[in-house]
């Protein structure tokens, strides 16, 4: 099976030894996105703004892969404060419609660059 590197200049450039996403067959494995503004590579301020930026970054990479949020089958959400989970659900409802992807929400001690939220995803594109 061949692998294809997926990248978008509408999402933050990788800040380490990884690709924004890898497509293997019809499956796309998206790396974690933190709330960096892709133009400035600076963290956006405030939890709600950070969550929106993460979804926008994921959307850009999904589109670069030829997919959309409708193709996401698994979403992982990493939060430094699980009390923000209700706000994530609220914002997620603006980006997804049923059937929703499978999802995990994980509380973590810290995220890169001091982010409050990070997400990664798996897409299946038919």
DRENPA-3360 file (N, C-alpha, C; in nm, 2 decimals, always signed):
BEGIN
1 = XXXXXXXX = +0.08/-0.12/+0.00/+0.00/+0.00/+0.00/+0.09/+0.12/+0.00 ~ +0.06/+0.22/-0.09/+0.13/+0.34/-0.09/+0.08/+0.44/+0.01 ~ +0.17/+0.53/+0.06/+0.14/+0.63/+0.15/+0.16/+0.77/+0.08 ~ +0.08/+0.86/+0.11/+0.09/+0.99/+0.05/+0.09/+1.09/+0.17 ~ +0.18/+1.18/+0.16/+0.19/+1.29/+0.26/+0.08/+1.40/+0.22 ~ +0.00/+1.44/+0.32/-0.10/+1.54/+0.30/-0.05/+1.67/+0.37 ~ -0.06/+1.78/+0.31/-0.03/+1.91/+0.38/-0.11/+2.02/+0.32 ~ -0.13/+2.12/+0.40/-0.21/+2.24/+0.37/-0.14/+2.36/+0.43;
9 = XXXXXXXX = -0.13/+2.47/+0.34/-0.07/+2.59/+0.40/-0.18/+2.67/+0.47 ~ -0.31/+2.61/+0.47/-0.42/+2.67/+0.55/-0.42/+2.62/+0.69 ~ -0.33/+2.53/+0.73/-0.31/+2.48/+0.86/-0.17/+2.50/+0.90 ~ -0.14/+2.51/+1.03/+0.00/+2.53/+1.08/+0.10/+2.43/+1.02 ~ +0.21/+2.48/+0.99/+0.32/+2.39/+0.94/+0.36/+2.30/+1.06 ~ +0.40/+2.18/+1.02/+0.45/+2.08/+1.13/+0.56/+2.15/+1.21 ~ +0.56/+2.13/+1.34/+0.66/+2.19/+1.43/+0.75/+2.08/+1.48 ~ +0.76/+1.97/+1.41/+0.84/+1.86/+1.45/+0.86/+1.76/+1.34;
17 = XXXXXXXX = +0.90/+1.64/+1.37/+0.93/+1.54/+1.27/+0.80/+1.46/+1.25 ~ +0.71/+1.52/+1.18/+0.58/+1.46/+1.15/+0.52/+1.53/+1.03 ~ +0.42/+1.47/+0.97/+0.34/+1.52/+0.86/+0.21/+1.57/+0.91 ~ +0.14/+1.66/+0.85/+0.01/+1.70/+0.89/-0.09/+1.59/+0.88 ~ -0.07/+1.50/+0.78/-0.15/+1.38/+0.76/-0.08/+1.29/+0.67 ~ -0.12/+1.16/+0.68/-0.07/+1.06/+0.59/-0.19/+0.98/+0.54 ~ -0.20/+0.97/+0.40/-0.31/+0.89/+0.34/-0.26/+0.76/+0.30 ~ -0.32/+0.65/+0.35/-0.28/+0.51/+0.32/-0.41/+0.45/+0.27;
25 = XXXXXXXX = -0.41/+0.42/+0.14/-0.53/+0.37/+0.08/-0.64/+0.48/+0.08 ~ -0.76/+0.44/+0.14/-0.86/+0.55/+0.15/-0.88/+0.60/+0.29 ~ -0.77/+0.57/+0.37/-0.77/+0.62/+0.51/-0.67/+0.73/+0.53 ~ -0.71/+0.84/+0.60/-0.63/+0.95/+0.63/-0.61/+0.96/+0.78 ~ -0.48/+0.96/+0.82/-0.44/+0.97/+0.96/-0.39/+1.11/+0.98 ~ -0.47/+1.19/+1.05/-0.43/+1.33/+1.08/-0.36/+1.35/+1.21 ~ -0.25/+1.42/+1.20/-0.17/+1.45/+1.32/-0.25/+1.54/+1.41 ~ -0.21/+1.55/+1.53/-0.27/+1.64/+1.63/-0.25/+1.78/+1.58;
33 = XXXXXXXX = -0.36/+1.86/+1.60/-0.36/+2.00/+1.57/-0.38/+2.08/+1.70 ~ -0.29/+2.17/+1.72/-0.31/+2.26/+1.83/-0.36/+2.40/+1.78 ~ -0.40/+2.49/+1.86/-0.46/+2.61/+1.81/-0.36/+2.72/+1.77 ~ -0.28/+2.68/+1.67/-0.19/+2.78/+1.61/-0.25/+2.85/+1.49 ~ -0.24/+2.98/+1.48/-0.29/+3.05/+1.36/-0.19/+3.01/+1.25 ~ -0.23/+2.96/+1.14/-0.14/+2.91/+1.04/-0.06/+3.03/+0.97 ~ -0.11/+3.15/+0.98/-0.04/+3.26/+0.92/+0.07/+3.31/+1.01 ~ +0.05/+3.32/+1.14/+0.15/+3.37/+1.23/+0.22/+3.26/+1.31;
41 = XXXXXXXX = +0.17/+3.14/+1.31/+0.22/+3.03/+1.39/+0.22/+3.06/+1.54 ~ +0.13/+3.15/+1.58/+0.12/+3.19/+1.72/-0.01/+3.12/+1.77 ~ -0.01/+3.09/+1.90/-0.13/+3.04/+1.97/-0.24/+3.14/+1.98 ~ -0.36/+3.11/+1.94/-0.47/+3.20/+1.96/-0.51/+3.20/+2.11 ~ -0.57/+3.31/+2.16/-0.60/+3.33/+2.30/-0.74/+3.29/+2.33 ~ -0.76/+3.23/+2.45/-0.89/+3.19/+2.50/-0.94/+3.05/+2.46 ~ -1.00/+2.98/+2.55/-1.03/+2.84/+2.52/-1.13/+2.83/+2.40 ~ -1.23/+2.91/+2.40/-1.33/+2.90/+2.28/-1.26/+2.92/+2.15;
49 = XXXXXXXX = -1.18/+3.03/+2.14/-1.10/+3.06/+2.02/-1.00/+2.95/+1.99 ~ -0.94/+2.89/+2.09/-0.85/+2.78/+2.07/-0.92/+2.66/+2.01 ~ -1.04/+2.63/+2.06/-1.11/+2.51/+2.01/-1.16/+2.53/+1.86 ~ -1.21/+2.65/+1.83/-1.24/+2.69/+1.70/-1.12/+2.68/+1.60 ~ -1.01/+2.73/+1.65/-0.89/+2.72/+1.56/-0.85/+2.58/+1.53 ~ -0.85/+2.49/+1.63/-0.82/+2.35/+1.61/-0.91/+2.29/+1.51 ~ -1.04/+2.31/+1.52/-1.14/+2.26/+1.42/-1.10/+2.32/+1.28 ~ -1.07/+2.44/+1.27/-1.04/+2.50/+1.14/-0.91/+2.44/+1.08;
57 = XXXXXXXX = -0.81/+2.42/+1.17/-0.69/+2.35/+1.12/-0.72/+2.21/+1.07 ~ -0.80/+2.14/+1.15/-0.83/+2.00/+1.11/-0.91/+2.00/+0.97 ~ -1.00/+2.10/+0.96/-1.08/+2.11/+0.84/-0.99/+2.14/+0.72 ~ -0.89/+2.22/+0.73/-0.80/+2.25/+0.62/-0.72/+2.13/+0.58 ~ -0.67/+2.05/+0.68/-0.60/+1.93/+0.64/-0.69/+1.83/+0.58 ~ -0.81/+1.81/+0.63/-0.91/+1.72/+0.57/-0.94/+1.76/+0.43 ~ -0.96/+1.88/+0.40/-0.99/+1.93/+0.27/-0.87/+1.91/+0.18 ~ -0.74/+1.92/+0.23/-0.62/+1.90/+0.15/-0.61/+1.75/+0.11;
65 = XXXXXXXX = -0.67/+1.66/+0.19/-0.67/+1.52/+0.17/-0.79/+1.48/+0.07 ~ -0.87/+1.58/+0.03/-0.98/+1.55/-0.05/-1.11/+1.50/+0.03 ~ -1.11/+1.53/+0.16/-1.22/+1.49/+0.24/-1.28/+1.61/+0.31 ~ -1.37/+1.58/+0.41/-1.44/+1.68/+0.49/-1.46/+1.62/+0.63 ~ -1.53/+1.70/+0.71/-1.56/+1.64/+0.85/-1.66/+1.53/+0.84 ~ -1.73/+1.52/+0.73/-1.83/+1.41/+0.71/-1.75/+1.27/+0.70 ~ -1.62/+1.28/+0.66/-1.54/+1.16/+0.65/-1.47/+1.12/+0.77 ~ -1.47/+1.20/+0.88/-1.40/+1.16/+1.00/-1.48/+1.05/+1.07;
73 = XXXXXXXX = -1.41/+0.94/+1.10/-1.47/+0.83/+1.17/-1.42/+0.82/+1.31 ~ -1.31/+0.89/+1.35/-1.26/+0.88/+1.48/-1.19/+1.02/+1.51 ~ -1.23/+1.08/+1.62/-1.18/+1.20/+1.67/-1.13/+1.19/+1.81 ~ -1.00/+1.23/+1.84/-0.95/+1.23/+1.97/-0.93/+1.37/+2.01 ~ -0.98/+1.41/+2.13/-0.97/+1.54/+2.19/-0.89/+1.53/+2.32 ~ -0.79/+1.62/+2.33/-0.70/+1.62/+2.44/-0.72/+1.76/+2.51 ~ -0.75/+1.76/+2.64/-0.78/+1.88/+2.71/-0.69/+1.89/+2.83 ~ -0.64/+2.01/+2.86/-0.57/+2.03/+2.99/-0.66/+2.05/+3.10;
81 = XXXXXXXX = -0.79/+2.08/+3.07/-0.89/+2.10/+3.18/-1.02/+2.04/+3.13 ~ -1.06/+1.92/+3.19/-1.18/+1.85/+3.14/-1.31/+1.93/+3.17 ~ -1.30/+2.03/+3.25/-1.42/+2.11/+3.28/-1.47/+2.19/+3.15 ~ -1.38/+2.20/+3.05/-1.41/+2.26/+2.93/-1.49/+2.17/+2.83 ~ -1.51/+2.05/+2.87/-1.57/+1.95/+2.78/-1.70/+1.99/+2.72 ~ -1.79/+2.05/+2.80/-1.92/+2.10/+2.75/-1.91/+2.20/+2.64 ~ -1.81/+2.29/+2.66/-1.78/+2.39/+2.55/-1.74/+2.33/+2.43 ~ -1.65/+2.22/+2.44/-1.60/+2.15/+2.32/-1.72/+2.09/+2.25;
89 = XXXXXXXX = -1.81/+2.03/+2.32/-1.93/+1.97/+2.26/-2.02/+2.07/+2.19 ~ -2.03/+2.19/+2.25/-2.11/+2.29/+2.19/-2.05/+2.34/+2.06 ~ -1.92/+2.36/+2.06/-1.85/+2.40/+1.94/-1.85/+2.29/+1.83 ~ -1.83/+2.17/+1.88/-1.82/+2.06/+1.78/-1.95/+2.04/+1.71 ~ -2.07/+2.08/+1.78/-2.20/+2.07/+1.71/-2.21/+2.16/+1.59 ~ -2.13/+2.27/+1.59/-2.13/+2.36/+1.47/-2.05/+2.30/+1.35 ~ -1.97/+2.20/+1.38/-1.88/+2.15/+1.27/-1.93/+2.01/+1.22 ~ -2.00/+1.94/+1.30/-2.04/+1.80/+1.27/-2.19/+1.79/+1.28;
97 = XXXXXXXX = -2.24/+1.69/+1.19/-2.38/+1.65/+1.20/-2.38/+1.50/+1.21 ~ -2.50/+1.44/+1.25/-2.51/+1.30/+1.26/-2.49/+1.23/+1.12 ~ -2.43/+1.12/+1.12/-2.38/+1.04/+1.23/-2.24/+1.10/+1.27 ~ -2.23/+1.12/+1.40/-2.11/+1.18/+1.46/-2.00/+1.07/+1.46 ~ -1.87/+1.12/+1.45/-1.76/+1.02/+1.46/-1.75/+0.96/+1.60 ~ -1.68/+0.84/+1.60/-1.64/+0.79/+1.73/-1.55/+0.89/+1.79 ~ -1.54/+0.90/+1.93/-1.46/+1.01/+1.99/-1.41/+0.97/+2.12 ~ -1.30/+1.02/+2.16/-1.24/+1.01/+2.29/-1.20/+1.15/+2.34;
105 = XXXXXXXX = -1.23/+1.17/+2.47/-1.18/+1.30/+2.53/-1.09/+1.26/+2.64 ~ -0.97/+1.31/+2.64/-0.87/+1.27/+2.73/-0.81/+1.39/+2.80 ~ -0.80/+1.38/+2.93/-0.74/+1.49/+3.01/-0.59/+1.47/+3.02 ~ -0.52/+1.57/+2.99/-0.37/+1.56/+2.99/-0.31/+1.68/+3.08 ~ -0.19/+1.65/+3.12/-0.13/+1.75/+3.21/-0.08/+1.88/+3.13 ~ -0.04/+1.86/+3.01/+0.01/+1.97/+2.93/+0.01/+1.94/+2.78 ~ +0.01/+2.04/+2.70/+0.01/+2.02/+2.55/+0.12/+2.11/+2.50 ~ +0.16/+2.09/+2.37/+0.27/+2.17/+2.31/+0.23/+2.32/+2.31;
113 = XXXXXXXX = +0.33/+2.40/+2.33/+0.32/+2.55/+2.33/+0.22/+2.61/+2.43 ~ +0.18/+2.53/+2.53/+0.09/+2.58/+2.63/-0.06/+2.58/+2.58 ~ -0.09/+2.50/+2.48/-0.22/+2.50/+2.43/-0.31/+2.43/+2.53 ~ -0.44/+2.47/+2.53/-0.54/+2.41/+2.62/-0.61/+2.29/+2.55 ~ -0.60/+2.28/+2.42/-0.68/+2.17/+2.35/-0.59/+2.13/+2.23 ~ -0.60/+2.00/+2.20/-0.54/+1.94/+2.08/-0.64/+1.84/+2.03 ~ -0.64/+1.82/+1.90/-0.72/+1.71/+1.84/-0.65/+1.64/+1.73 ~ -0.68/+1.51/+1.71/-0.63/+1.44/+1.59/-0.75/+1.36/+1.54;
121 = XXXXXX = -0.74/+1.31/+1.42/-0.86/+1.24/+1.36/-0.81/+1.14/+1.26 ~ -0.91/+1.05/+1.23/-0.89/+0.95/+1.12/-1.01/+0.97/+1.03 ~ -0.98/+0.98/+0.90/-1.09/+0.99/+0.80/-1.08/+0.87/+0.71 ~ -1.20/+0.83/+0.66/-1.21/+0.73/+0.56/-1.28/+0.80/+0.44 ~ -1.21/+0.81/+0.33/-1.26/+0.88/+0.21/-1.30/+0.77/+0.10 ~ -1.43/+0.77/+0.07/-1.47/+0.67/-0.04/-1.45/+0.73/-0.17;
% end
